[in-house]
């Protein structure tokens, strides 16, 4: 190639470089702004609310809109003024608050509340599968609601943060309840929970070896009670003994052994979680009938159906009933007894999750980007997606993982 031709190409390249050139623009995730509604809870004397005013203030500062139904925070000792000053809008009817894009509540909505929801909304609440029926699922699906349940949401480590937080509270609270109903002032046996010098300690039987059992056992051991723990998972029993650092009695759930322990028990705590959507009665009616008069049963598994055959759901206003002269305490939302603490714990979990979902581009992006969050979904745009619920109610379901594959 001649030098003249070479210089010609060089000149052309130089001139071309002066023209505007195409440039690839990096793809960026668009931050999503949420429109959240916090309704007043109308079921089971629920006193908790999902977000504290401090959390609302942080979310509002990040560009999110929050509507709070009037008096929704009073059960947790937060006023409308607290929320208003934090940046929330106070609305004065359920019809208004259910206009929000996403509904964040504690108890599952009633069928009447579902009818107030708009097509395609997002719902985050408890499910309480033991108290639900197909009508509830069908109502959500007719509205095309994407619903996530507290009980199913996991974290990156595979734990269940909301369940654990509420279990810690329930376990820490349950011994106070037992003490109340053992006392003479409430028509109980007139014994102290625990023991004093020269007096045999009260006997506490805990069925289950999870988080609730751990915190209940700590409280019982702290006051000197004699504690026995039953569970069919040996690894849970070993973990619990190690966590407590105390030589407690543990056993698998053998009918004869359990029945004998119940005959001498002053307090029985049901703290098993349902496996594969099915809760079985561990304590039969016959076992309850053989228990001591005025002994106390606290069935913390009642929201999943209960572990005691004689259990029936009660409320915070009327928490107990007697059967075979045994006190039964079967309140499903026991954490509402300490609503301020429970609300703070819930808020500490929800707030960073909402901020993360906003960074991801919205709830749907969050669902399909993180399998641990996806596990919380039980209905998605008109379809049941949770196999456990489908099996319990004999309904068809769609695998959300397959929907994710089709989406991409």
C-alpha positions, 0 to 999 in steps of 0.5 A: 500500500502506498503512503498516499493511500495510507494517509487517505485512510488515516484522514478518513478515520480521523474525520469519521471519529468526529461523528456521533457514535452509538454507545451501549447504555448500561441497564439499570434497575429502576427503583420502585416506589410502594403505595402501602396500606396498613388496615385496622385489624378486626379479627381476634382482638388483634393489637399488633400493626406491621410498621412502627411510626419510625419505620414509616418515617424511614420508608416515607423518606425513601419515597414510599407512600403509606396510608394508615387506617385511623386507630390501627396503631392504638393496640400497640400504643401508637397514635394517629398523630405518631403516624401522621407526623412520621409521614403517613396519611391517615384514612378513615375507612377500610374502603380507603386503605384498601385502595393501596397497591400493597396491603400489609397486615397481621391477621389474614383478611376476612372474606369481607376485606378481600372483597374490598381489595382491587384486582392485582393487589399484593397482600402480606399477612399471616395465613393461619392455615389451620383456620382457613378454608378453600373459600378464602383461597378462591376469593383471593384468586378471583381478585388476582391477588398476589399473597405472601404468608408470614409463615412461609417467608424465609431468609437467605439462611433458610430460617423463618424470621417472622415465625422465629421472632413471634415464637421468641415472644410467645415462648417468653410470654407463655410462663407468665400466662401459666403463672396467672392461671395457676394462681388462686386469684384466677381460680387456679390450683393456688401454686407458684410457678417454679418452687421454693425451699421445702416445696416440690417444684411445679411440673411443666411439660412442653410438646415440641422442641423448637424456638417456642419450646426453647424460650418457654423452657428458659423461663420455666427453668429460671423460676425453678420448675421441673421441665420435660420436653417431648418431640419426635426429632432427636436432633431438635432435642439435642439442639435444645439441650445444648442451647439451654445448657441444662440437664433437662428431661427429653423424650420422643413422643411415646404415648405411654410415657407422655400420658404418664407425664401429663398425669402429673403435670401442672402446666402443658404447653403445645408448641409443635409446628405442622409438618407438610401442612398436617397437624396431628393431635398428640394429646388425646381427650383421654389424656386430658381427662386423666390430668390433675384438676385445675392444671393448665394447657396452653396450646400455642399451635392452635393457629395450625389446628392444635396439638391437644384434641380438646383445644378450641380457639379462644380470644384475648377477651375470653382466653380460657375455657375448662374441660375435664376441669383442666384450664385450656388457653388457646389464643392464636395471636398470643404475641398481641399480649405484648403488642408494642414489642411484637410490632417493633419486632415485625417492623424490624423485619418488614422495613429492610425487606420493603426497602430491598424490594424497592431496590429490586424494582417491586414485589414481583421482581423481588419474588422472581429474584430471590427463592427465599422470598418466593417461598412466601407466595401462596397465591399469584395472580389468580393461581394457588402456588403453595403445595401444602395448602393445595394438599390440605384443601384438595385444590390444584396448584401451579409451581411458581418455579415453572412460572418463573421459567416461563417468565424468562 
